[in-house]
Amino acid sequence: MPMGHTATAQAGSGGLTATEHRLANGLRVVLSEDHLTPVAAVCLWYDVGSRHEVKGRTGLAHLFEHLMFQGSGQVKGNGHFELVQGAGGSLNGTTSFERTNYFETMPTHQVELALWLEADRMGSLLEALDEESMENQRDVVKNERRQRYDNVPYGTAFEKLTALSYPEGHPYHHTPIGSMADLDAATLEDARAFFRTYYAPNNAVLSVVGDIDPEQTLAWIEKYFGSIPSHDGKQPPRDGTLPGIIGEQLREVVHEEVPARALMAAYRLPHDGTRACDAADLALTVLGGGESSRLHNRLVRRDRMAVAAGFGLLRLAGAPSLGWLDVKTSGGVEVETIEAAVDEELARFASEGPTPEEMERAQAQLEREWLDRLGTVAGRADELCRYAVLFGDPQLALSAVSRVLDVTAEEVRAAAEAALRPDNRAVLVYEPIEPADEAAEGEEGTDAHEGADK
């Protein structure tokens, strides 16, 4: 039995603990007991996302997330879904810039089934991968792209702003959904090589959280995953380092059939896992995190020039994070008017910082979000994997709350002053056009599973 060690969570995590173990083939295992309810979450993170892809073959990470639900050596077709749901469990998978994850929440007595299913996929997916399943899921992903990106108002905004924010050739320049042309160009051999390289136990972290017997759980993991061979052919992702400031305002105007003018902007912010990123998160929460925020009060409530105004943070570990501004205008208000008001509020905040009341409210908001996340077995399993894969230490998930509460108001002000400025943003302006005489018919499609691309 592999050896593990236990570490206790720091203050602010409700006394949660996690133990860490490593199998001989390199698979990292994190276990966290919680006997509050008779359920447990199984979460598997593979250290592969769109940042690992190369030009001309974008979208493979996301395509593979779908292929993992198409059967494996001992589970045919849609069997993974049928077995988990038939046992009273739920499941899904998602792809991001930095990882691909798969997860099940099961009744306690069905945890072994989830572990066996994940091990069968990791160890034998290539036995089931053929041209038919490849074509089937290629079409599903392309249809998902149409439904969620190409054929909905503002649907390609994230893709456009990402391409503006990260220069051509940067590993984060393209989003996980991939391009239609690259999806068409991907071959079965491309997929097989991708799986052999990245879907290896030494490129993964497995967490099991909830009503478990750790010794029994570890024995099952050793039984089902221990014989899967490691793979040493993975290349590290290309360097995502960029200057902290873009240095100019990048701008694109989009004329599309959208309900209203919109101003969207992405600001380059500190990497995830840093105190500076937590400070930036608090700044964005004060400025645009909900109906009590400064931008909502100014643009929506007071001046009534917008119907919605929000500011959020896309945390990234391998490249600068993005502060995401999204304002939908009201009536015929010009974008320039909105932009001037936004800049005025940002400049005032950079000068004065948050009030004590704003600071307390923002910290309470982020604390509540973290505790909600860690309070569910699925959320905790996901965060333990995230910190293990991206930062090398799952225990950091259990001390995240205390780190947020430790940030000072001056650090929040300084984070805004350093980054929330006009020469550090990519701007997307949507201008509505009249709809065509004959609207194109919407395309229907059934995704293999929901939540495929975050």
C-alpha positions in Angstrom: 0.0 0.0 0.0 1.4 3.4 -0.9 2.4 5.7 1.9 0.6 8.9 2.5 0.7 11.8 4.9 -1.9 13.9 6.7 -2.1 17.7 7.0 -4.6 19.7 8.9 -6.4 22.6 7.4 -5.6 26.1 8.6 -8.1 28.4 10.3 -11.1 29.4 8.2 -11.7 26.1 6.6 -13.9 24.6 9.3 -11.4 22.1 10.5 -11.3 20.1 7.2 -8.4 17.8 6.6 -7.0 16.0 3.6 -4.4 13.2 3.3 -2.1 12.8 0.3 -0.7 9.6 -1.3 1.1 8.6 -4.4 1.0 5.3 -6.3 4.1 3.8 -7.8 2.9 4.8 -11.3 2.8 8.5 -10.3 -0.9 8.9 -9.7 -1.4 11.5 -6.9 -4.3 10.7 -4.5 -6.0 13.1 -2.1 -8.6 11.8 0.4 -10.8 13.9 2.7 -13.3 12.3 5.1 -16.7 13.9 5.7 -19.4 11.8 7.3 -22.1 14.5 7.3 -24.1 12.8 4.6 -23.8 9.3 3.0 -22.3 10.5 -0.3 -18.8 10.9 -1.7 -17.3 12.7 -4.7 -14.7 11.2 -7.0 -12.8 13.9 -9.0 -10.0 13.3 -11.5 -8.0 16.2 -12.9 -5.7 15.6 -15.9 -2.9 18.2 -16.4 -4.0 19.0 -19.9 -6.0 21.9 -21.3 -6.1 24.1 -24.4 -2.8 25.7 -23.4 -1.1 22.4 -24.2 -2.4 22.4 -27.8 -0.5 23.5 -30.8 -1.6 25.7 -33.7 -3.7 23.8 -36.2 -4.8 21.2 -33.6 -6.8 23.4 -31.2 -9.8 21.8 -29.5 -8.3 18.4 -28.9 -8.4 18.7 -25.1 -12.2 19.5 -25.2 -12.8 16.9 -27.9 -11.2 14.3 -25.7 -13.4 15.3 -22.8 -16.3 14.2 -24.9 -14.6 11.0 -26.2 -14.1 9.9 -22.6 -17.8 9.4 -22.4 -18.0 7.2 -25.5 -16.9 3.9 -23.9 -13.7 2.2 -22.8 -12.3 -1.3 -22.7 -15.0 -2.9 -20.4 -17.7 -0.2 -20.7 -19.4 0.1 -24.1 -21.0 3.1 -25.6 -22.9 5.3 -23.2 -22.3 2.8 -20.3 -20.4 5.3 -18.1 -23.5 7.5 -17.8 -25.9 4.5 -17.5 -23.9 2.9 -14.7 -23.4 6.1 -12.6 -26.9 7.4 -13.0 -28.4 3.9 -12.4 -26.5 3.8 -9.1 -28.0 7.0 -8.0 -25.0 9.2 -8.9 -24.3 12.2 -11.0 -21.4 12.9 -13.3 -19.8 15.3 -15.8 -16.6 16.6 -17.2 -15.2 20.1 -18.2 -12.3 21.5 -20.1 -10.4 24.7 -19.4 -7.2 26.4 -20.5 -5.3 24.6 -17.9 -6.9 21.2 -17.2 -9.6 18.6 -18.0 -11.6 17.2 -15.2 -14.1 14.3 -14.7 -16.2 13.9 -11.6 -18.9 11.7 -10.0 -21.0 12.2 -6.8 -22.1 8.8 -5.6 -24.0 7.2 -2.7 -21.3 6.0 -0.2 -21.8 2.3 -1.2 -21.2 3.1 -4.9 -17.8 4.8 -4.6 -16.0 1.7 -5.8 -18.0 1.7 -9.0 -16.9 5.3 -9.8 -13.3 4.4 -9.2 -13.5 1.4 -11.4 -15.1 3.4 -14.2 -12.5 6.1 -14.1 -9.7 3.6 -14.0 -11.2 1.8 -17.0 -11.2 5.0 -19.0 -7.7 5.9 -18.0 -6.3 2.4 -18.7 -8.3 1.2 -21.7 -10.0 4.1 -23.6 -7.9 3.4 -26.8 -9.5 0.0 -27.0 -12.9 1.6 -27.7 -11.7 4.7 -29.7 -12.5 4.3 -33.3 -13.5 6.4 -36.4 -17.2 6.1 -35.6 -16.9 7.5 -32.0 -14.4 10.1 -33.2 -16.8 11.4 -35.9 -19.8 11.3 -33.6 -18.1 13.4 -30.9 -16.5 15.7 -33.5 -20.0 16.6 -34.7 -21.2 17.0 -31.1 -18.5 19.5 -30.3 -19.0 21.4 -33.5 -22.7 21.6 -32.7 -21.9 22.8 -29.2 -19.8 25.5 -30.7 -22.7 26.6 -32.8 -25.2 26.5 -29.9 -23.0 28.2 -27.3 -20.7 30.5 -29.3 -21.6 31.2 -32.9 -25.4 31.4 -32.8 -26.1 33.3 -29.6 -25.9 37.0 -28.9 -22.4 38.0 -27.6 -21.5 34.3 -27.8 -18.0 34.8 -29.2 -17.1 37.7 -26.9 -15.0 35.5 -24.6 -13.1 34.1 -27.6 -12.6 37.5 -29.1 -11.4 39.1 -25.9 -9.0 36.2 -25.1 -7.5 36.5 -28.6 -7.0 40.3 -28.0 -5.6 39.8 -24.5 -3.1 37.1 -25.3 -1.0 37.7 -28.5 -0.8 35.3 -31.5 1.2 32.3 -30.6 0.6 32.6 -26.8 -0.7 29.3 -25.3 -3.9 31.1 -24.0 -4.6 32.9 -27.3 -7.3 30.4 -28.3 -10.1 29.1 -26.1 -10.8 25.4 -25.2 -13.8 25.1 -27.6 -11.3 25.1 -30.6 -12.0 26.2 -34.2 -14.2 24.4 -36.7 -11.3 24.0 -39.1 -9.1 22.4 -36.5 -11.8 20.1 -35.3 -12.3 19.0 -38.9 -8.6 18.4 -39.4 -8.1 16.3 -36.3 -7.4 12.6 -37.2 -7.9 9.4 -35.2 -4.2 9.1 -34.8 -4.0 12.7 -33.5 -6.5 11.7 -30.8 -4.7 8.4 -29.9 -1.3 10.3 -29.6 -3.0 12.9 -27.4 -4.5 10.3 -25.1 -1.2 8.4 -24.8 0.6 11.5 -23.9 -1.7 13.2 -21.4 -4.1 10.6 -20.0 -1.5 8.9 -17.9 -1.6 8.3 -14.1 1.5 10.4 -13.6 -0.3 13.4 -15.3 -3.3 13.2 -13.0 -4.6 13.9 -9.5 -7.5 11.8 -8.1 -9.4 13.1 -5.1 -12.1 11.3 -3.1 -14.1 13.4 -0.6 -17.0 12.5 1.7 -18.4 9.5 3.6 -15.4 7.2 3.0 -13.2 4.7 4.8 -9.7 6.1 3.7 -8.0 2.7 4.0 -10.6 0.9 2.0 -10.7 3.7 -0.6 -7.0 3.6 -1.0 -7.0 -0.1 -1.4 -9.6 0.2 -4.2 -7.5 2.9 -5.9 -4.4 0.7 -5.8 -6.4 -2.2 -7.1 -7.9 -0.4 -10.1 -5.3 2.3 -11.0 -2.1 0.7 -9.8 -1.4 -1.4 -12.8 -1.9 1.4 -15.4 1.5 2.3 -16.8 2.9 5.8 -16.6 3.9 7.8 -19.7 6.9 10.1 -19.9 6.4 11.7 -23.3 4.6 14.9 -22.2 6.1 18.2 -23.1 5.5 21.1 -20.7 3.1 23.8 -21.9 4.6 26.7 -23.7 5.6 29.6 -21.5 2.6 31.9 -20.8 4.7 34.7 -19.2 3.7 38.2 -20.3 4.3 41.7 -19.0 2.0 42.7 -16.1 0.5 45.5 -18.3 -0.6 45.3 -21.9 0.8 48.8 -22.6 -1.9 50.0 -24.8 -5.7 49.8 -25.2 -6.6 47.1 -27.7 -10.0 47.6 -29.3 -12.4 45.7 -31.6 -15.9 46.8 -32.7 -18.3 44.0 -33.5 -21.5 44.7 -35.6 -23.9 41.9 -34.9 -27.6 41.1 -34.2 -27.5 41.7 -30.5 -30.2 43.0 -28.2 -28.3 46.1 -27.0 -25.0 47.9 -27.3 -22.4 46.3 -24.9 -19.0 47.2 -23.6 -16.8 44.4 -22.6 -13.2 44.6 -21.5 -10.5 42.3 -20.2 -7.8 43.6 -17.9 -4.5 41.8 -17.3 -4.2 40.8 -13.6 -1.8 38.8 -11.4 -1.5 35.0 -11.7 -3.7 32.8 -9.6 -2.2 31.5 -6.4 -0.7 34.8 -5.4 -1.7 37.3 -2.7 -1.9 40.0 -5.4 -4.5 37.9 -7.3 -6.6 37.7 -4.1 -6.3 41.5 -3.7 -7.4 42.0 -7.3 -10.4 39.6 -6.7 -11.5 41.8 -3.8 -11.1 44.9 -5.9 -13.3 43.5 -8.7 -15.9 42.4 -6.1 -16.2 45.9 -4.7 -16.4 47.4 -8.1 -18.6 44.9 -9.9 -19.6 42.0 -7.8 -23.4 42.2 -7.5 -26.0 44.8 -7.0 -24.2 46.5 -4.1 -21.1 47.1 -6.2 -19.9 50.6 -7.3 -20.4 50.0 -11.0 -23.9 48.7 -10.6 -24.9 51.6 -8.3 -23.4 54.1 -10.7 -24.4 52.7 -14.2 -27.6 50.9 -13.5 -29.2 52.4 -10.4 -28.1 56.0 -10.4 -27.5 57.1 -14.0 -29.6 54.4 -15.6 -27.3 54.1 -18.6 -27.0 50.4 -18.3 -29.3 47.4 -17.6 -26.4 45.3 -16.3 -22.9 45.9 -15.1 -20.5 43.3 -13.6 -16.8 42.7 -13.0 -15.4 39.2 -12.5 -12.1 37.4 -12.3 -10.9 34.6 -14.5 -8.1 33.1 -12.4 -5.3 31.6 -14.4 -2.1 30.0 -13.1 0.1 29.7 -16.2 -0.6 33.2 -17.6 -1.9 36.5 -16.3 -5.5 36.3 -15.0 -8.2 38.3 -16.6 -10.5 40.9 -15.0 -13.7 40.7 -17.0 -15.9 43.7 -17.3 -19.4 43.3 -18.9 -21.8 46.2 -19.3 -25.1 46.0 -21.4 -26.3 49.5 -22.2 -29.8 50.9 -21.7 -31.7 52.3 -24.7 -29.6 54.5 -27.0 -26.8 55.2 -24.6 -23.5 55.5 -26.4 -20.6 53.2 -25.4 -18.3 56.2 -25.0 -20.6 57.5 -22.3 -20.4 54.2 -20.4 -16.7 53.9 -20.9 -16.1 57.4 -19.4 -18.2 56.6 -16.4 -16.4 53.3 -15.9 -13.0 55.0 -16.1 -14.1 57.6 -13.6 -15.1 55.0 -11.1 -11.9 53.0 -11.6 -9.8 56.0 -11.2 -11.6 57.0 -8.0 -11.2 53.6 -6.6 -7.5 53.4 -7.5 -7.0 56.7 -5.6 -9.2 56.1 -2.5 -9.5 52.4 -2.2 -12.4 50.6 -0.6 -14.3 51.9 2.4 -14.2 49.8 5.5 -17.8 48.7 4.8 -17.0 47.7 1.2 -13.9 45.8 2.3 -15.9 43.9 4.9 -18.7 43.1 2.5 -16.3 42.0 -0.3 -14.4 39.7 2.1 -17.6 38.3 3.4 -18.8 37.7 -0.1 -15.6 35.8 -1.2 -15.5 33.9 2.1 -19.1 32.8 1.6 -18.3 31.6 -2.0 -15.3 29.7 -0.7 -17.1 28.1 2.2 -20.0 27.1 -0.1 -17.5 25.5 -2.4 -15.6 23.6 0.3 -18.9 22.7 2.0 -20.0 20.3 -0.7 -18.1 17.1 -1.3 -17.9 17.8 -5.0 -16.7 21.3 -4.6 -14.0 20.3 -2.1 -12.8 17.4 -4.3 -12.5 19.8 -7.3 -10.5 22.4 -5.3 -8.2 19.8 -3.8 -7.4 18.6 -7.4 -7.0 22.2 -8.6 -4.4 23.1 -6.0 -2.6 19.8 -6.5 -2.4 20.1 -10.3 -1.8 23.9 -10.6 0.2 24.7 -7.5 1.6 21.3 -6.3 -0.2 21.4 -2.9 -3.8 20.4 -2.3 -3.7 21.7 1.2 -3.7 25.2 -0.1 -7.4 24.7 -0.9 -8.2 24.4 2.8 -6.5 27.7 3.7 -7.9 29.8 0.8 -10.5 31.5 3.0 -7.9 32.7 5.6 -5.7 34.1 2.8 -8.6 36.2 1.4 -9.4 37.5 4.9 -5.8 38.5 5.4 -5.6 40.9 2.5 -5.6 44.6 3.5 -7.6 47.5 2.0 -4.4 49.2 0.9 -3.4 46.0 -1.1 -6.8 46.1 -2.7 -6.4 49.8 -3.7 -2.9 49.1 -5.0 -4.0 46.2 -7.1 -6.6 48.4 -8.8 -4.1 51.2 -9.3 -1.6 48.9 -10.9 -4.0 47.1 -13.3 -7.4 48.7 -13.8 -6.3 51.4 -16.2 -7.0 52.2 -19.9 -3.6 51.0 -21.2 -4.1 47.6 -19.7 -7.2 46.4 -21.3 -8.6 44.8 -24.4 -12.0 46.3 -25.3 -14.9 44.8 -27.2 -17.7 47.0 -28.3 -20.9 45.5 -29.6 -23.1 47.6 -32.0 -26.5 46.1 -32.9 -27.5 45.7 -36.5 -31.0 45.1 -37.9 -31.8 41.3 -38.2 -31.8 39.8 -41.6 -35.1 39.4 -43.4 -35.1 35.7 -43.0 -33.6 34.4 -39.8 -31.4 31.4 -40.1 -33.0 28.3 -38.6 -31.5 27.3 -35.3 -29.7 24.0 -35.2 -30.6 21.4 -32.6 -28.2 18.9 -31.1 -27.8 16.8 -28.1 -24.6 17.3 -26.3 -22.9 14.2 -24.8 -23.1 16.0 -21.5 -23.5 19.5 -20.3 -20.9 21.9 -19.0 -18.3 20.7 -21.5 -16.3 23.9 -21.8 -15.7 26.4 -19.0 
